[in-house]
Amino acid sequence: SENMRFRNIDCNPAFEGSTGLKRADLVGKYTDETVPEEASKRPNEIYRRCVETGIAVIDKEIELKLPIGTRYYLSSIIPIPDQNGKIYRLLGITRDITERKRDQEKLEMLTQALNNTGEAAYIFEKGKPEFTYFNNSACKMLGYSREELVEKDLFDIAPNFSPDKIQSFHADI
């Protein structure tokens, strides 16, 4: 039901550090008492669905606007039934993915910038021949689509390169 509320039973130090909320301010209180309504609304919807359906929610990405700023979490919520099968508790396992999310945003900005340059640009992992990214100019210069290129390795793209030349190429980069 809409009026269903959820009380915090416990939390670990990692949760405290990630959210900026202290255990003493959480334990025993309802979730809607400990964070702004906007931040508790989405998690409470997920909690309600778990209680109503009895089905776990696995790896749900949630964005929360907390007093310490916007944070991103990957959460799994597992309903715990009592001996009669009624859900009486939820176990939440939450991983803070804020830095990963910010890194993805930076990578998207970099990708957009690289795609708009007239110079050929590509990315690959150090010590491996496989490429992970080609910008539009590199695709045009090499005559392949991006999808075709990321499936290739340096030997496919530059068949005239000797293994020594490829090793040298990797060392230079």
Buried (B, 14 or more C-beta within 10 A) or exposed (E): EEEEEBEBEEBEEEBBEBBEBEEEEBEEEEBBEBBEEEBBEEBBEBBBBBBEEEEEBEEBEBEBEBEEEEBBBBBBBBBEEEEEEEBEEBEBEBEBBBEEBEEEEEEEEEBEEBBEEEEBBBBBEEEEBEBEBBBBBBBEEBEBEBEBBBEBBBEBBBEEBEEEEBEEEBEEE
